[in-house]
Amino acid sequence: MSPLTTRSNKLKEIIPTYQLEEINDQNQSLNDAFFTDEKLFALANKLNKPYRSNYYGLGICVSGTATLVSNLDHYLVQPNSIVAMSPQVIKQWKNVSEDFETLTLFFTKAFFSKIFAHQNYLDQFQFFDQNAQHVNQFSADDTTTVLQLFQTIKSHINRSHAYQNEILASYFNILLLEYQILFEQLHFKNSYKKNRSQQLVETFKNLLNSHFQQQRSVQFYADKLFITPKYLTEILKQETGKTASEWINELLILEAKVLLSNPQLQILQVAEALHFPDASTFGKFFKNLSGTSPLQYRKTL
């Protein structure tokens, strides 16, 4: 293993994430699960910056509106929107209205693995995939069962007894399965509506999320899609308003901001994690795209 690979693996272990314990101050008997029907004031000053979490989340909006930026996708969250979040996705909340309220369930991978004795239990749910659509809009009728399950979980979450984890895990599991049904129905219908250009855009985004730290050449992604770089750029510009290079650079900047929010990391380490040859090259890249230097950005956090 090369020194650069070793350093990259070490850096991945300390990429900043918010821990469930930081928001779970209401029920100390549950370390791996948390339910809220209020705003998360504990992290309000941080959630408007790009971040990751060590927990999964599933929530339904009951009032107000907000914008969730998930990786580079912008989603409008409004009543009957269901939001699914996983640890690997970079998240950022913007334009949150004063009446914005959700019923939200947070839990760690450990919560399910302890109960169901299956380390990869959550992998079966497509909506937690890094490249999935993380916010989906439904009608009030569609979300009736999901909403009822959230209310049932709310009534059980603070009942401390010997079988609390087992009962909650069962309700959590039913909720996830019910949402999986809605998710599959919605995306099964939508898959028939996508034209060739839209399919290429979706595949490009999937490739980008998997390779952007090591591969920032448009040629690389075009080759994977068996098309020319020019055609890829034209399709992306037509469908999304951004070129392939803009998509690549914006995701690099987003990842850089997450890394810079970790005070343990030196700017040189951030540059190495993103495969820049040195801190100076990274600094110029960051300033050209964000308008501020890495050091100045860090001071605003």
C-alpha positions in Angstrom: 0.0 0.0 0.0 1.4 3.4 -1.0 2.0 6.2 1.6 -0.6 8.3 -0.2 -3.2 5.5 0.0 -2.4 5.0 3.7 -2.8 8.7 4.4 -6.1 8.8 2.5 -7.5 5.9 4.4 -6.6 7.5 7.7 -8.2 10.8 6.6 -11.4 9.0 5.7 -11.6 7.8 9.3 -11.6 11.4 10.6 -13.8 13.1 8.1 -16.1 15.2 10.3 -19.5 13.8 11.1 -22.1 14.9 13.6 -22.8 12.1 16.1 -26.3 11.1 17.2 -25.3 11.9 20.8 -25.0 15.5 19.9 -28.8 15.8 19.3 -30.1 13.0 21.5 -30.2 14.8 24.8 -33.8 13.8 25.7 -33.5 10.0 26.2 -30.2 8.7 27.5 -31.4 5.1 27.6 -31.5 5.1 23.8 -28.0 5.7 22.5 -28.6 4.6 18.9 -32.0 6.0 18.2 -33.8 9.3 18.5 -37.2 10.8 17.5 -38.0 14.4 17.2 -41.0 16.4 16.2 -39.2 19.7 16.8 -36.5 21.7 15.1 -33.0 20.6 15.9 -31.8 23.7 17.8 -28.7 21.9 19.1 -27.1 21.9 15.6 -29.0 24.8 14.1 -25.9 26.9 13.6 -24.1 24.0 11.9 -26.7 22.4 9.6 -26.6 25.4 7.2 -23.0 24.3 6.4 -22.1 21.1 4.5 -21.9 18.2 7.0 -22.1 14.4 7.4 -23.6 12.4 10.2 -22.9 9.0 11.7 -26.6 8.2 11.7 -29.4 7.5 9.3 -32.6 9.5 9.2 -36.1 9.2 7.9 -38.5 12.1 8.2 -41.8 13.5 6.9 -42.5 17.2 6.6 -45.8 18.2 8.3 -45.6 22.0 7.8 -43.4 24.8 6.3 -40.7 24.5 3.7 -36.9 24.1 3.5 -34.3 23.4 0.9 -32.1 20.3 1.4 -28.9 20.2 -0.5 -27.8 16.5 -0.7 -24.4 16.2 -2.4 -25.1 18.6 -5.3 -28.9 18.0 -5.6 -31.3 20.6 -4.4 -34.6 19.4 -3.0 -37.6 21.3 -1.9 -39.0 19.9 1.3 -42.6 20.6 1.9 -45.7 18.9 3.5 -45.8 15.2 2.6 -42.2 15.2 1.5 -40.3 12.2 2.9 -36.6 12.7 3.5 -34.2 9.7 3.7 -30.6 10.4 4.9 -27.6 8.1 5.2 -24.2 8.7 6.7 -22.2 8.9 3.5 -24.2 11.7 2.0 -23.2 15.4 2.4 -26.1 17.4 3.6 -26.9 21.1 4.0 -30.2 22.8 5.0 -31.1 26.2 3.6 -34.1 28.5 3.4 -35.8 27.0 6.4 -39.2 28.7 7.1 -40.2 29.6 10.6 -43.1 27.1 10.5 -40.9 24.2 9.2 -41.6 21.1 11.2 -41.0 17.4 10.6 -41.5 14.1 12.3 -38.0 12.6 12.1 -36.4 9.3 13.2 -32.7 9.0 13.6 -30.8 5.8 14.2 -27.4 4.3 13.8 -26.4 1.1 11.9 -25.6 -0.4 15.3 -29.2 -0.1 16.4 -30.5 -2.5 13.8 -27.5 -4.8 13.8 -27.9 -5.4 17.5 -31.6 -6.3 17.2 -31.6 -8.2 13.9 -28.0 -9.6 14.2 -27.3 -8.5 10.6 -24.5 -6.1 10.0 -25.7 -4.9 6.6 -29.4 -5.0 7.3 -30.0 -1.4 6.1 -28.4 -2.0 2.7 -31.6 -3.5 1.4 -33.4 -0.1 1.5 -32.8 1.6 -1.8 -33.6 5.1 -0.5 -30.5 5.0 1.7 -28.2 4.5 -1.2 -25.7 7.4 -1.8 -27.0 8.0 -5.3 -30.7 7.7 -4.5 -33.2 10.6 -4.7 -33.2 11.6 -1.0 -36.4 13.7 -1.0 -39.6 12.4 -2.6 -43.0 14.1 -2.7 -46.2 12.2 -2.2 -49.9 13.0 -1.7 -51.5 13.1 1.7 -53.3 9.8 1.0 -50.0 8.1 0.1 -48.4 9.1 3.4 -51.3 8.2 5.7 -49.7 4.9 6.8 -46.2 6.3 7.2 -47.6 9.3 9.2 -49.5 6.9 11.5 -46.3 4.8 12.1 -44.4 8.0 13.0 -47.1 8.8 15.6 -47.0 5.3 17.0 -43.2 5.4 17.3 -43.5 8.8 19.1 -45.8 7.3 21.7 -43.3 4.4 22.4 -40.0 6.3 22.2 -39.9 7.5 25.8 -41.4 4.3 27.4 -38.4 2.9 29.1 -38.7 -0.9 29.8 -36.9 -4.1 29.2 -38.1 -4.6 25.7 -38.0 -1.1 24.5 -35.3 -1.6 21.8 -36.9 -4.7 20.4 -40.4 -3.0 20.1 -39.0 0.2 18.6 -36.8 -1.8 16.1 -39.9 -3.6 15.0 -41.8 -0.4 14.4 -38.8 1.2 12.7 -38.6 -1.8 10.4 -42.2 -1.6 9.4 -41.8 2.1 8.7 -38.8 1.5 6.5 -40.6 -1.3 4.6 -43.7 0.9 4.1 -41.5 3.7 2.7 -39.7 1.2 0.5 -43.1 0.3 -1.1 -43.8 4.0 -1.8 -40.3 4.6 -3.0 -40.4 1.7 -5.4 -43.8 2.6 -6.8 -42.7 6.2 -7.4 -39.4 5.3 -9.1 -40.8 2.4 -11.1 -43.3 4.8 -12.7 -40.6 7.5 -13.2 -38.1 5.2 -14.8 -40.4 4.8 -17.8 -40.5 8.5 -18.3 -36.8 9.1 -18.6 -35.3 9.7 -22.0 -31.8 8.8 -23.1 -30.3 12.1 -22.0 -31.9 11.9 -18.5 -30.5 8.4 -18.1 -27.0 9.6 -19.0 -27.2 12.4 -16.5 -28.3 10.0 -13.8 -25.5 7.5 -14.6 -23.0 10.4 -14.7 -24.0 11.6 -11.2 -23.6 8.0 -9.9 -20.1 7.7 -11.4 -19.2 11.2 -10.1 -20.2 10.4 -6.5 -18.1 7.3 -6.7 -14.9 8.6 -8.3 -14.7 12.4 -8.0 -11.9 12.4 -5.4 -9.5 10.5 -7.7 -10.9 11.3 -11.2 -11.6 14.9 -12.2 -11.1 14.5 -16.0 -14.2 14.8 -18.2 -12.6 12.2 -20.5 -12.8 9.6 -17.7 -16.5 9.9 -17.2 -17.2 10.1 -21.0 -15.2 6.9 -21.5 -17.3 5.2 -18.8 -20.5 6.2 -20.6 -19.1 5.3 -24.0 -19.6 8.8 -25.4 -17.4 11.8 -26.2 -16.5 14.5 -23.7 -18.1 17.0 -25.9 -21.4 15.1 -26.1 -21.4 14.5 -22.3 -20.9 18.3 -21.7 -23.6 19.2 -24.1 -26.1 16.7 -22.5 -25.3 17.9 -19.0 -25.6 21.6 -20.0 -28.9 20.9 -21.7 -30.4 18.8 -18.8 -28.9 20.5 -15.7 -27.6 23.9 -16.8 -24.0 22.9 -15.8 -21.2 21.4 -17.7 -19.3 18.2 -16.7 -16.4 20.2 -15.4 -18.7 22.4 -13.3 -20.3 19.3 -11.8 -16.9 17.8 -10.9 -15.5 21.1 -9.5 -18.6 21.8 -7.4 -18.5 18.3 -5.8 -14.8 18.8 -5.0 -15.5 22.1 -3.4 -18.4 20.6 -1.4 -16.2 17.8 -0.1 -13.4 20.3 0.7 -15.8 22.3 2.8 -16.8 19.2 4.8 -13.1 18.4 5.4 -12.2 22.0 6.3 -14.9 22.0 9.0 -12.8 19.4 10.9 -10.2 21.4 13.0 -8.1 18.2 13.3 -7.2 18.4 9.6 -4.4 20.7 8.3 -5.1 22.3 5.0 -2.3 20.2 3.5 -4.1 17.1 4.7 -7.3 18.3 3.0 -5.4 18.8 -0.2 -3.9 15.3 0.0 -7.3 13.8 0.7 -8.6 15.4 -2.5 -5.5 14.3 -4.5 -4.1 17.8 -5.1 -0.3 17.9 -5.5 0.2 20.4 -2.7 -1.6 22.9 -0.5 -0.9 25.8 -2.8 -2.6 24.2 -5.8 -5.6 23.3 -3.6 -5.8 26.8 -2.2 -5.9 28.4 -5.7 -8.5 25.9 -6.8 -10.7 26.5 -3.8 -10.4 30.3 -4.0 -11.1 30.4 -7.7 -14.4 28.5 -7.2 -15.6 29.7 -3.8 -14.2 33.3 -3.8 -12.3 32.7 -0.5 -9.2 30.9 0.6 -9.4 27.6 2.6 -8.1 29.4 5.7 -10.6 32.2 5.4 -13.5 29.7 4.9 -12.4 27.8 8.0 -12.5 31.1 10.1 -16.2 31.5 9.1 -17.2 28.2 10.6 
